[in-house]
Amino acid sequence: MATPNYGFEKRQRELAKKKKKEEKLRAKAERKLQPSSPGLMPGDPETDVASLERDPPTVPSEPTKDG
Protein backbone atom coordinates (compact mmCIF):
# COMPACT_ATOMS: atom_id res chain seq x y z
CA MET A 1 0.00 0.00 0.00
CA ALA A 2 1.27 3.48 -0.89
CA THR A 3 1.79 6.07 1.79
CA PRO A 4 -0.27 9.26 1.60
CA ASN A 5 1.51 12.30 0.29
CA TYR A 6 0.35 14.90 2.78
CA GLY A 7 2.47 17.64 1.24
CA PHE A 8 0.72 17.23 -2.12
CA GLU A 9 -2.72 17.22 -0.51
CA LYS A 10 -1.90 20.36 1.49
CA ARG A 11 -0.64 22.12 -1.64
CA GLN A 12 -3.83 21.21 -3.51
CA ARG A 13 -5.96 22.62 -0.66
CA GLU A 14 -3.90 25.82 -0.63
CA LEU A 15 -4.26 26.21 -4.40
CA ALA A 16 -8.01 25.63 -4.21
CA LYS A 17 -8.31 28.19 -1.41
CA LYS A 18 -6.26 30.72 -3.38
CA LYS A 19 -8.37 30.18 -6.51
CA LYS A 20 -11.60 30.59 -4.56
CA LYS A 21 -10.32 33.81 -2.97
CA GLU A 22 -9.31 35.24 -6.36
CA GLU A 23 -12.73 34.39 -7.84
CA LYS A 24 -14.42 36.06 -4.90
CA LEU A 25 -12.33 39.22 -5.31
CA ARG A 26 -13.02 39.25 -9.07
CA ALA A 27 -16.78 38.93 -8.47
CA LYS A 28 -16.63 41.71 -5.88
CA ALA A 29 -14.81 43.98 -8.35
CA GLU A 30 -17.39 43.23 -11.04
CA ARG A 31 -20.25 44.07 -8.66
CA LYS A 32 -18.52 47.34 -7.85
CA LEU A 33 -18.32 48.27 -11.55
CA GLN A 34 -21.90 47.21 -12.36
CA PRO A 35 -24.75 49.61 -11.57
CA SER A 36 -26.90 48.56 -8.66
CA SER A 37 -30.20 46.79 -9.10
CA PRO A 38 -32.80 48.50 -11.32
CA GLY A 39 -34.97 49.51 -8.36
CA LEU A 40 -32.15 51.57 -6.86
CA MET A 41 -31.16 53.63 -9.88
CA PRO A 42 -30.34 57.30 -9.21
CA GLY A 43 -33.18 59.51 -10.34
CA ASP A 44 -35.81 56.91 -9.57
CA PRO A 45 -38.58 58.88 -7.82
CA GLU A 46 -39.24 56.04 -5.39
CA THR A 47 -35.69 55.81 -4.12
CA ASP A 48 -34.12 59.18 -4.94
CA VAL A 49 -33.89 61.21 -1.73
CA ALA A 50 -33.32 64.47 -3.62
CA SER A 51 -36.56 64.05 -5.57
CA LEU A 52 -38.44 63.36 -2.34
CA GLU A 53 -37.07 66.58 -0.88
CA ARG A 54 -38.13 68.53 -3.98
CA ASP A 55 -41.56 66.93 -4.30
CA PRO A 56 -42.80 65.70 -0.93
CA PRO A 57 -45.64 63.19 -1.10
CA THR A 58 -49.06 64.75 -0.91
CA VAL A 59 -50.90 64.02 2.31
CA PRO A 60 -54.31 65.51 3.05
CA SER A 61 -54.22 67.91 5.99
CA GLU A 62 -57.63 66.74 7.27
CA PRO A 63 -59.20 63.33 6.81
CA THR A 64 -61.95 63.25 4.22
CA LYS A 65 -65.37 61.77 4.93
CA ASP A 66 -67.07 59.46 2.48
CA GLY A 67 -70.81 59.91 2.17
N, C-alpha and C positions, 0 to 999 in steps of 0.2 A: 504494500500500500504506500502511496506517495504522501509525503508530508505536506501540510498546507503551507503555502507561501504567504505568510501574513503581511510581509512588506508589499507584495503586489496588490493584495486586497485593500490595504490601507491607502495605497496610491490611487487605486480606482475610486475609492470613496471620496478622497480629496478632490480628484478631477471632477467627479459628478457634482460635488458640492460647489466647486468653483464655477462650473458650467451653469448650474441652477442660479447662482448669485448673479452671474453676468446677464442671464436671460431676464432676471427680475429687474436689474438696473436698466436694461434696454427697454423693457416694457414701461418702466416708470418714466423714462425719458420720452418715449413716444406719447404717453398720456399727457405729459407736460406740454408737448408741442401741439397736440390736438385740441381743438376748442372743446369746451365742456359740453355736457349733454344739451340737446335742443331746448329743453325747458328753462335753461339757465343762461340763455344768450343775452348779452348786453343789449339794452334797448327794448327788451320784452316788457310790456307794460305790467305784467303780473309779477315780475321779479326785479325790475329795475327800480331801485330806491329813489333815484333822481326823478323819475317820472311820477312816482307816488308823491314826492314832495311838491312837484309842480301842480299835479292834478289830484288832489286828495279825493278819496271815494265820497260819493254823495250819500249823506245820511239825513233822513228827515229830522228836523228839529223837534217836532211833536208827533207822537203816534197818530196815524190816521184811523178813522173808524169806518168800518164797512157797514153800509145799510142805512 
